């Protein structure tokens, strides 16, 4: 259901006095970059996030699968909590860095897998191996379908035999495979942030566009919040409602500012 038609969502939002926003970046706030190596900030996103972050009734966290140093470049906005690699590496609004996983403990396994994946895609068009530091991602968005399927299946088998499932997880996706720590999980990240950085009385909201965001939707709902899917077409989702594009999502977020400003004006009147 589109959020504009979701009456119960809008009623709950109208009651909220403070909002705690958890926002995915790619495909949610901004259109997809051509490749993950592109880290050009979108001025429209930066301007909106700056307005949200400055509002006394709003806290903002950007929760991305990208590595933290890329998220930092994409969101050059002070006062925002940034979560990279699905929440493994964090930067607090004050600028402090938190690593939730011991880098030295996971790196040797990644170093073992990396040359195997690199060799697998050598000489093949349309593949891109991204070393995020905490995780390895194999992108096949520009590869031919059948070849992508075969290569990703082989990459999955290599990852599955190379590490303990207690420490690592393999994330699938459309023409995409990623291998990283189990804590690389947006649901676990949101839980951690709500527990470690509580803001009593704030309603949590999560906006995201893909299956990694779905892992956070249930957590947000269990904590009394609202989950919103950004997607052009309806699809199977746990979200409470849907916004049709990153542009719609930005416009919708801007209306929240109006609602909260209205609360303050009503009090002062
Ligand atoms: Mg996304």
py3Dmol code that shows the C-alpha trace and the ligand (Angstrom):
import py3Dmol

protein = """\
ATOM      1  CA  UNK A   1       0.000   0.000   0.000  1.00  0.00           C
ATOM      2  CA  UNK A   2       1.283   3.440  -0.859  1.00  0.00           C
ATOM      3  CA  UNK A   3       2.096   5.504   2.222  1.00  0.00           C
ATOM      4  CA  UNK A   4      -0.282   8.231   1.025  1.00  0.00           C
ATOM      5  CA  UNK A   5      -3.143   5.684   1.408  1.00  0.00           C
ATOM      6  CA  UNK A   6      -1.878   4.084   4.635  1.00  0.00           C
ATOM      7  CA  UNK A   7      -4.264   5.695   7.098  1.00  0.00           C
ATOM      8  CA  UNK A   8      -2.995   3.915  10.219  1.00  0.00           C
ATOM      9  CA  UNK A   9       0.606   4.843   9.415  1.00  0.00           C
ATOM     10  CA  UNK A  10      -0.343   8.477   8.975  1.00  0.00           C
ATOM     11  CA  UNK A  11      -2.370   8.463  12.202  1.00  0.00           C
ATOM     12  CA  UNK A  12       0.583   7.043  14.118  1.00  0.00           C
ATOM     13  CA  UNK A  13       2.957   9.569  12.594  1.00  0.00           C
ATOM     14  CA  UNK A  14       0.594  12.395  13.499  1.00  0.00           C
ATOM     15  CA  UNK A  15       0.894  11.281  17.169  1.00  0.00           C
ATOM     16  CA  UNK A  16       4.703  11.176  17.117  1.00  0.00           C
ATOM     17  CA  UNK A  17       6.494  13.956  18.955  1.00  0.00           C
ATOM     18  CA  UNK A  18       9.985  12.806  18.079  1.00  0.00           C
ATOM     19  CA  UNK A  19      11.220  10.719  15.187  1.00  0.00           C
ATOM     20  CA  UNK A  20      14.244   8.522  14.945  1.00  0.00           C
ATOM     21  CA  UNK A  21      15.025   7.952  11.281  1.00  0.00           C
ATOM     22  CA  UNK A  22      17.016   4.985   9.995  1.00  0.00           C
ATOM     23  CA  UNK A  23      17.654   5.508   6.303  1.00  0.00           C
ATOM     24  CA  UNK A  24      19.246   3.323   3.692  1.00  0.00           C
ATOM     25  CA  UNK A  25      21.123   5.306   1.049  1.00  0.00           C
ATOM     26  CA  UNK A  26      21.313   3.646  -2.400  1.00  0.00           C
ATOM     27  CA  UNK A  27      17.905   3.110  -3.982  1.00  0.00           C
ATOM     28  CA  UNK A  28      16.206   4.742  -0.977  1.00  0.00           C
ATOM     29  CA  UNK A  29      17.458   8.315  -0.588  1.00  0.00           C
ATOM     30  CA  UNK A  30      19.358   8.454  -3.868  1.00  0.00           C
ATOM     31  CA  UNK A  31      19.136   6.697  -7.212  1.00  0.00           C
ATOM     32  CA  UNK A  32      21.631   3.894  -7.725  1.00  0.00           C
ATOM     33  CA  UNK A  33      25.177   4.874  -8.608  1.00  0.00           C
ATOM     34  CA  UNK A  34      26.587   3.258 -11.785  1.00  0.00           C
ATOM     35  CA  UNK A  35      29.034   1.211  -9.662  1.00  0.00           C
ATOM     36  CA  UNK A  36      29.806   0.981  -5.926  1.00  0.00           C
ATOM     37  CA  UNK A  37      33.040   2.838  -6.638  1.00  0.00           C
ATOM     38  CA  UNK A  38      31.024   5.999  -7.364  1.00  0.00           C
ATOM     39  CA  UNK A  39      30.867   8.119  -4.232  1.00  0.00           C
ATOM     40  CA  UNK A  40      29.549  11.429  -5.512  1.00  0.00           C
ATOM     41  CA  UNK A  41      27.252  12.990  -2.935  1.00  0.00           C
ATOM     42  CA  UNK A  42      23.749  13.839  -4.188  1.00  0.00           C
ATOM     43  CA  UNK A  43      23.153  17.506  -3.278  1.00  0.00           C
ATOM     44  CA  UNK A  44      19.389  16.942  -2.903  1.00  0.00           C
ATOM     45  CA  UNK A  45      20.040  14.216  -0.320  1.00  0.00           C
ATOM     46  CA  UNK A  46      22.610  16.277   1.560  1.00  0.00           C
ATOM     47  CA  UNK A  47      20.309  19.290   1.780  1.00  0.00           C
ATOM     48  CA  UNK A  48      17.407  17.208   3.082  1.00  0.00           C
ATOM     49  CA  UNK A  49      19.516  15.292   5.618  1.00  0.00           C
ATOM     50  CA  UNK A  50      21.006  18.531   6.917  1.00  0.00           C
ATOM     51  CA  UNK A  51      17.502  19.929   7.537  1.00  0.00           C
ATOM     52  CA  UNK A  52      16.401  16.711   9.238  1.00  0.00           C
ATOM     53  CA  UNK A  53      19.556  16.476  11.367  1.00  0.00           C
ATOM     54  CA  UNK A  54      19.192  20.044  12.607  1.00  0.00           C
ATOM     55  CA  UNK A  55      15.625  19.532  13.761  1.00  0.00           C
ATOM     56  CA  UNK A  56      15.461  19.125  17.558  1.00  0.00           C
ATOM     57  CA  UNK A  57      12.696  16.506  17.290  1.00  0.00           C
ATOM     58  CA  UNK A  58      14.553  14.293  14.806  1.00  0.00           C
ATOM     59  CA  UNK A  59      17.583  12.025  14.964  1.00  0.00           C
ATOM     60  CA  UNK A  60      19.008  10.600  11.755  1.00  0.00           C
ATOM     61  CA  UNK A  61      21.035   7.471  11.071  1.00  0.00           C
ATOM     62  CA  UNK A  62      22.102   6.375   7.589  1.00  0.00           C
ATOM     63  CA  UNK A  63      22.430   2.581   7.485  1.00  0.00           C
ATOM     64  CA  UNK A  64      24.187   1.337   4.364  1.00  0.00           C
ATOM     65  CA  UNK A  65      25.833  -1.769   2.992  1.00  0.00           C
ATOM     66  CA  UNK A  66      28.630   0.433   1.688  1.00  0.00           C
ATOM     67  CA  UNK A  67      31.874   0.720   3.602  1.00  0.00           C
ATOM     68  CA  UNK A  68      31.888   3.480   6.193  1.00  0.00           C
ATOM     69  CA  UNK A  69      34.462   5.669   4.467  1.00  0.00           C
ATOM     70  CA  UNK A  70      32.237   5.703   1.357  1.00  0.00           C
ATOM     71  CA  UNK A  71      29.137   6.512   3.413  1.00  0.00           C
ATOM     72  CA  UNK A  72      31.075   9.357   5.029  1.00  0.00           C
ATOM     73  CA  UNK A  73      31.836  10.765   1.559  1.00  0.00           C
ATOM     74  CA  UNK A  74      28.276  10.280   0.335  1.00  0.00           C
ATOM     75  CA  UNK A  75      26.740  11.944   3.385  1.00  0.00           C
ATOM     76  CA  UNK A  76      28.941  14.917   4.249  1.00  0.00           C
ATOM     77  CA  UNK A  77      26.420  16.100   6.815  1.00  0.00           C
ATOM     78  CA  UNK A  78      27.295  16.752  10.467  1.00  0.00           C
ATOM     79  CA  UNK A  79      25.182  15.456  13.329  1.00  0.00           C
ATOM     80  CA  UNK A  80      24.183  12.169  11.703  1.00  0.00           C
ATOM     81  CA  UNK A  81      25.011   8.647  12.807  1.00  0.00           C
ATOM     82  CA  UNK A  82      26.520   6.712   9.911  1.00  0.00           C
ATOM     83  CA  UNK A  83      26.500   2.921   9.764  1.00  0.00           C
ATOM     84  CA  UNK A  84      28.638   1.217   7.107  1.00  0.00           C
ATOM     85  CA  UNK A  85      28.915  -2.432   6.033  1.00  0.00           C
ATOM     86  CA  UNK A  86      25.370  -3.084   7.344  1.00  0.00           C
ATOM     87  CA  UNK A  87      26.244  -1.735  10.771  1.00  0.00           C
ATOM     88  CA  UNK A  88      29.608  -3.372  11.415  1.00  0.00           C
ATOM     89  CA  UNK A  89      31.386   0.005  11.424  1.00  0.00           C
ATOM     90  CA  UNK A  90      29.762   3.124  12.861  1.00  0.00           C
ATOM     91  CA  UNK A  91      30.456   6.818  13.136  1.00  0.00           C
ATOM     92  CA  UNK A  92      28.503   8.564  15.871  1.00  0.00           C
ATOM     93  CA  UNK A  93      26.959  12.026  15.339  1.00  0.00           C
ATOM     94  CA  UNK A  94      29.885  13.372  17.388  1.00  0.00           C
ATOM     95  CA  UNK A  95      32.371  11.754  15.001  1.00  0.00           C
ATOM     96  CA  UNK A  96      33.549   8.849  17.166  1.00  0.00           C
ATOM     97  CA  UNK A  97      34.201   5.579  15.390  1.00  0.00           C
ATOM     98  CA  UNK A  98      32.843   2.249  16.663  1.00  0.00           C
ATOM     99  CA  UNK A  99      33.903  -1.102  15.193  1.00  0.00           C
ATOM    100  CA  UNK A 100      31.467  -3.795  16.299  1.00  0.00           C
ATOM    101  CA  UNK A 101      33.619  -6.632  14.977  1.00  0.00           C
ATOM    102  CA  UNK A 102      37.318  -7.313  15.564  1.00  0.00           C
ATOM    103  CA  UNK A 103      38.896  -6.516  12.183  1.00  0.00           C
ATOM    104  CA  UNK A 104      41.946  -8.704  12.851  1.00  0.00           C
ATOM    105  CA  UNK A 105      39.668 -11.653  13.589  1.00  0.00           C
ATOM    106  CA  UNK A 106      37.771 -11.546  10.298  1.00  0.00           C
ATOM    107  CA  UNK A 107      40.441 -10.282   7.915  1.00  0.00           C
ATOM    108  CA  UNK A 108      42.481 -13.509   7.449  1.00  0.00           C
ATOM    109  CA  UNK A 109      39.404 -15.370   6.213  1.00  0.00           C
ATOM    110  CA  UNK A 110      38.628 -12.564   3.758  1.00  0.00           C
ATOM    111  CA  UNK A 111      42.240 -12.569   2.589  1.00  0.00           C
ATOM    112  CA  UNK A 112      41.896 -16.289   1.893  1.00  0.00           C
ATOM    113  CA  UNK A 113      38.717 -15.922  -0.134  1.00  0.00           C
ATOM    114  CA  UNK A 114      39.635 -12.769  -2.046  1.00  0.00           C
ATOM    115  CA  UNK A 115      42.132 -14.291  -4.538  1.00  0.00           C
ATOM    116  CA  UNK A 116      39.728 -17.184  -5.219  1.00  0.00           C
ATOM    117  CA  UNK A 117      36.934 -14.771  -6.151  1.00  0.00           C
ATOM    118  CA  UNK A 118      39.354 -12.573  -8.086  1.00  0.00           C
ATOM    119  CA  UNK A 119      40.530 -15.548 -10.129  1.00  0.00           C
ATOM    120  CA  UNK A 120      36.933 -16.597 -10.767  1.00  0.00           C
ATOM    121  CA  UNK A 121      36.078 -13.311 -12.485  1.00  0.00           C
ATOM    122  CA  UNK A 122      39.391 -12.782 -14.271  1.00  0.00           C
ATOM    123  CA  UNK A 123      38.745 -12.220 -17.993  1.00  0.00           C
ATOM    124  CA  UNK A 124      34.955 -12.035 -17.518  1.00  0.00           C
ATOM    125  CA  UNK A 125      33.075  -8.878 -18.472  1.00  0.00           C
ATOM    126  CA  UNK A 126      30.635  -7.140 -16.161  1.00  0.00           C
ATOM    127  CA  UNK A 127      31.922  -8.372 -12.799  1.00  0.00           C
ATOM    128  CA  UNK A 128      33.342  -6.241 -10.021  1.00  0.00           C
ATOM    129  CA  UNK A 129      35.001  -7.454  -6.839  1.00  0.00           C
ATOM    130  CA  UNK A 130      34.733  -4.966  -4.000  1.00  0.00           C
ATOM    131  CA  UNK A 131      36.902  -5.296  -0.910  1.00  0.00           C
ATOM    132  CA  UNK A 132      35.073  -3.411   1.842  1.00  0.00           C
ATOM    133  CA  UNK A 133      37.673  -4.253   4.438  1.00  0.00           C
ATOM    134  CA  UNK A 134      35.142  -6.032   6.658  1.00  0.00           C
ATOM    135  CA  UNK A 135      33.464  -7.880   3.821  1.00  0.00           C
ATOM    136  CA  UNK A 136      33.909  -8.908   0.195  1.00  0.00           C
ATOM    137  CA  UNK A 137      31.229  -8.163  -2.369  1.00  0.00           C
ATOM    138  CA  UNK A 138      30.941  -9.630  -5.835  1.00  0.00           C
ATOM    139  CA  UNK A 139      28.860  -7.438  -8.142  1.00  0.00           C
ATOM    140  CA  UNK A 140      27.560  -8.885 -11.417  1.00  0.00           C
ATOM    141  CA  UNK A 141      24.999  -6.277 -12.401  1.00  0.00           C
ATOM    142  CA  UNK A 142      26.583  -5.704 -15.797  1.00  0.00           C
ATOM    143  CA  UNK A 143      27.360  -9.348 -16.509  1.00  0.00           C
ATOM    144  CA  UNK A 144      25.376 -11.533 -18.862  1.00  0.00           C
ATOM    145  CA  UNK A 145      22.583 -13.352 -16.923  1.00  0.00           C
ATOM    146  CA  UNK A 146      23.637 -16.979 -17.393  1.00  0.00           C
ATOM    147  CA  UNK A 147      27.288 -16.225 -16.764  1.00  0.00           C
ATOM    148  CA  UNK A 148      26.423 -14.211 -13.647  1.00  0.00           C
ATOM    149  CA  UNK A 149      24.383 -17.103 -12.283  1.00  0.00           C
ATOM    150  CA  UNK A 150      27.185 -19.614 -12.824  1.00  0.00           C
ATOM    151  CA  UNK A 151      29.908 -17.401 -11.415  1.00  0.00           C
ATOM    152  CA  UNK A 152      27.903 -16.375  -8.341  1.00  0.00           C
ATOM    153  CA  UNK A 153      27.015 -20.017  -7.631  1.00  0.00           C
ATOM    154  CA  UNK A 154      30.694 -20.948  -7.767  1.00  0.00           C
ATOM    155  CA  UNK A 155      31.592 -17.957  -5.590  1.00  0.00           C
ATOM    156  CA  UNK A 156      28.939 -19.028  -3.072  1.00  0.00           C
ATOM    157  CA  UNK A 157      30.444 -22.524  -2.824  1.00  0.00           C
ATOM    158  CA  UNK A 158      33.922 -21.070  -2.282  1.00  0.00           C
ATOM    159  CA  UNK A 159      32.614 -18.819   0.491  1.00  0.00           C
ATOM    160  CA  UNK A 160      30.599 -21.598   2.123  1.00  0.00           C
ATOM    161  CA  UNK A 161      33.619 -23.867   2.559  1.00  0.00           C
ATOM    162  CA  UNK A 162      35.974 -21.097   3.604  1.00  0.00           C
ATOM    163  CA  UNK A 163      34.457 -19.989   6.887  1.00  0.00           C
ATOM    164  CA  UNK A 164      32.548 -20.843   9.997  1.00  0.00           C
ATOM    165  CA  UNK A 165      28.833 -19.968   9.844  1.00  0.00           C
ATOM    166  CA  UNK A 166      29.031 -18.859  13.485  1.00  0.00           C
ATOM    167  CA  UNK A 167      31.237 -15.934  12.494  1.00  0.00           C
ATOM    168  CA  UNK A 168      30.377 -15.228   8.849  1.00  0.00           C
ATOM    169  CA  UNK A 169      27.320 -14.995   6.659  1.00  0.00           C
ATOM    170  CA  UNK A 170      26.767 -15.004   2.931  1.00  0.00           C
ATOM    171  CA  UNK A 171      24.357 -12.403   1.622  1.00  0.00           C
ATOM    172  CA  UNK A 172      22.713 -13.002  -1.720  1.00  0.00           C
ATOM    173  CA  UNK A 173      20.905 -10.553  -3.915  1.00  0.00           C
ATOM    174  CA  UNK A 174      20.092  -9.786  -7.524  1.00  0.00           C
ATOM    175  CA  UNK A 175      23.358 -10.409  -9.419  1.00  0.00           C
ATOM    176  CA  UNK A 176      25.194  -9.860  -6.166  1.00  0.00           C
ATOM    177  CA  UNK A 177      26.944 -11.890  -3.488  1.00  0.00           C
ATOM    178  CA  UNK A 178      28.580 -10.727  -0.319  1.00  0.00           C
ATOM    179  CA  UNK A 179      30.624 -12.450   2.348  1.00  0.00           C
ATOM    180  CA  UNK A 180      31.130 -10.780   5.715  1.00  0.00           C
ATOM    181  CA  UNK A 181      30.675 -11.018   9.487  1.00  0.00           C
ATOM    182  CA  UNK A 182      27.327 -12.186  10.868  1.00  0.00           C
ATOM    183  CA  UNK A 183      26.926  -8.766  12.459  1.00  0.00           C
ATOM    184  CA  UNK A 184      26.802  -7.264   8.966  1.00  0.00           C
ATOM    185  CA  UNK A 185      23.020  -7.241   9.345  1.00  0.00           C
ATOM    186  CA  UNK A 186      20.821  -4.150   9.267  1.00  0.00           C
ATOM    187  CA  UNK A 187      18.355  -5.637  11.760  1.00  0.00           C
ATOM    188  CA  UNK A 188      21.130  -6.297  14.294  1.00  0.00           C
ATOM    189  CA  UNK A 189      22.481  -2.804  13.587  1.00  0.00           C
ATOM    190  CA  UNK A 190      19.156  -1.126  14.343  1.00  0.00           C
ATOM    191  CA  UNK A 191      18.748  -3.198  17.526  1.00  0.00           C
ATOM    192  CA  UNK A 192      22.221  -2.164  18.631  1.00  0.00           C
ATOM    193  CA  UNK A 193      21.591   1.524  17.965  1.00  0.00           C
ATOM    194  CA  UNK A 194      18.215   1.533  19.717  1.00  0.00           C
ATOM    195  CA  UNK A 195      19.735  -0.227  22.758  1.00  0.00           C
ATOM    196  CA  UNK A 196      23.070   1.579  22.982  1.00  0.00           C
ATOM    197  CA  UNK A 197      21.880   5.055  22.011  1.00  0.00           C
ATOM    198  CA  UNK A 198      18.340   5.216  23.386  1.00  0.00           C
ATOM    199  CA  UNK A 199      16.142   8.258  22.775  1.00  0.00           C
ATOM    200  CA  UNK A 200      13.085   7.772  24.959  1.00  0.00           C
ATOM    201  CA  UNK A 201       9.752   8.658  23.439  1.00  0.00           C
ATOM    202  CA  UNK A 202      10.989   8.734  19.852  1.00  0.00           C
ATOM    203  CA  UNK A 203       9.212   6.702  17.205  1.00  0.00           C
ATOM    204  CA  UNK A 204      11.651   4.735  15.020  1.00  0.00           C
ATOM    205  CA  UNK A 205      11.154   4.836  11.267  1.00  0.00           C
ATOM    206  CA  UNK A 206      13.100   2.815   8.723  1.00  0.00           C
ATOM    207  CA  UNK A 207      13.208   3.481   4.983  1.00  0.00           C
ATOM    208  CA  UNK A 208      14.850   0.935   2.711  1.00  0.00           C
ATOM    209  CA  UNK A 209      14.593  -0.668  -0.694  1.00  0.00           C
ATOM    210  CA  UNK A 210      16.005  -4.189  -0.619  1.00  0.00           C
ATOM    211  CA  UNK A 211      16.206  -7.537   1.163  1.00  0.00           C
ATOM    212  CA  UNK A 212      18.924  -6.312   3.548  1.00  0.00           C
ATOM    213  CA  UNK A 213      16.526  -3.597   4.662  1.00  0.00           C
ATOM    214  CA  UNK A 214      13.762  -6.174   5.131  1.00  0.00           C
ATOM    215  CA  UNK A 215      15.979  -7.637   7.883  1.00  0.00           C
ATOM    216  CA  UNK A 216      15.538  -4.348   9.759  1.00  0.00           C
ATOM    217  CA  UNK A 217      11.817  -3.868   9.074  1.00  0.00           C
ATOM    218  CA  UNK A 218      10.730  -6.508  11.614  1.00  0.00           C
ATOM    219  CA  UNK A 219      13.039  -5.109  14.290  1.00  0.00           C
ATOM    220  CA  UNK A 220      11.649  -1.602  13.788  1.00  0.00           C
ATOM    221  CA  UNK A 221       8.059  -2.858  13.966  1.00  0.00           C
ATOM    222  CA  UNK A 222       8.793  -4.897  17.111  1.00  0.00           C
ATOM    223  CA  UNK A 223      10.075  -1.681  18.694  1.00  0.00           C
ATOM    224  CA  UNK A 224       6.860   0.181  17.923  1.00  0.00           C
ATOM    225  CA  UNK A 225       8.127   1.796  14.754  1.00  0.00           C
ATOM    226  CA  UNK A 226       7.139   2.037  11.123  1.00  0.00           C
ATOM    227  CA  UNK A 227       8.895   0.319   8.209  1.00  0.00           C
ATOM    228  CA  UNK A 228       8.709   1.852   4.765  1.00  0.00           C
ATOM    229  CA  UNK A 229       9.688   0.239   1.485  1.00  0.00           C
ATOM    230  CA  UNK A 230      10.987   2.357  -1.377  1.00  0.00           C
ATOM    231  CA  UNK A 231      10.052   0.508  -4.579  1.00  0.00           C
ATOM    232  CA  UNK A 232       8.583   1.394  -7.959  1.00  0.00           C
ATOM    233  CA  UNK A 233       6.169  -1.547  -7.958  1.00  0.00           C
ATOM    234  CA  UNK A 234       4.360  -3.440  -5.174  1.00  0.00           C
ATOM    235  CA  UNK A 235       6.118  -6.588  -3.984  1.00  0.00           C
ATOM    236  CA  UNK A 236       6.240  -9.038  -1.098  1.00  0.00           C
ATOM    237  CA  UNK A 237       7.410  -7.063   1.918  1.00  0.00           C
ATOM    238  CA  UNK A 238       7.092  -6.744   5.643  1.00  0.00           C
ATOM    239  CA  UNK A 239       6.956  -2.936   5.366  1.00  0.00           C
ATOM    240  CA  UNK A 240       3.928  -0.952   6.563  1.00  0.00           C
ATOM    241  CA  UNK A 241       3.681   1.042   3.356  1.00  0.00           C
ATOM    242  CA  UNK A 242       5.533   1.965   0.165  1.00  0.00           C
ATOM    243  CA  UNK A 243       7.014   5.075  -1.413  1.00  0.00           C
ATOM    244  CA  UNK A 244       7.589   4.872  -5.163  1.00  0.00           C
ATOM    245  CA  UNK A 245      11.088   6.296  -5.627  1.00  0.00           C
ATOM    246  CA  UNK A 246      13.999   7.987  -3.875  1.00  0.00           C
ATOM    247  CA  UNK A 247      12.524  11.320  -5.011  1.00  0.00           C
ATOM    248  CA  UNK A 248       9.154  10.462  -3.414  1.00  0.00           C
ATOM    249  CA  UNK A 249      10.995   9.307  -0.289  1.00  0.00           C
ATOM    250  CA  UNK A 250      12.815  12.638  -0.004  1.00  0.00           C
ATOM    251  CA  UNK A 251       9.587  14.579  -0.484  1.00  0.00           C
ATOM    252  CA  UNK A 252       7.839  12.416   2.107  1.00  0.00           C
ATOM    253  CA  UNK A 253      10.657  12.939   4.624  1.00  0.00           C
ATOM    254  CA  UNK A 254      10.416  16.702   4.071  1.00  0.00           C
ATOM    255  CA  UNK A 255       6.722  16.593   5.029  1.00  0.00           C
ATOM    256  CA  UNK A 256       7.735  15.141   8.423  1.00  0.00           C
ATOM    257  CA  UNK A 257       9.563  18.391   9.127  1.00  0.00           C
ATOM    258  CA  UNK A 258       6.360  20.278   8.487  1.00  0.00           C
ATOM    259  CA  UNK A 259       4.421  18.040  10.863  1.00  0.00           C
ATOM    260  CA  UNK A 260       6.948  18.456  13.712  1.00  0.00           C
ATOM    261  CA  UNK A 261       7.199  22.208  13.175  1.00  0.00           C
ATOM    262  CA  UNK A 262       3.405  22.313  13.395  1.00  0.00           C
ATOM    263  CA  UNK A 263       3.583  20.683  16.857  1.00  0.00           C
ATOM    264  CA  UNK A 264       5.909  23.396  18.108  1.00  0.00           C
ATOM    265  CA  UNK A 265       3.804  26.195  16.632  1.00  0.00           C
ATOM    266  CA  UNK A 266       0.635  24.746  18.203  1.00  0.00           C
ATOM    267  CA  UNK A 267       2.360  24.703  21.619  1.00  0.00           C
ATOM    268  CA  UNK A 268       3.616  28.242  21.306  1.00  0.00           C
ATOM    269  CA  UNK A 269       0.199  29.545  20.205  1.00  0.00           C
TER     270      UNK A 269
END
"""
ligand_1 = """\
1
MG
Mg 19.486 0.263 -0.873
"""
view = py3Dmol.view(width=600, height=400)
view.addModel(protein, "pdb")
view.setStyle({"model": 0}, {"cartoon": {"style": "trace"}})
view.addModel(ligand_1, "xyz")
view.setStyle({"model": 1}, {"stick": {}})
view.zoomTo()
view.show()
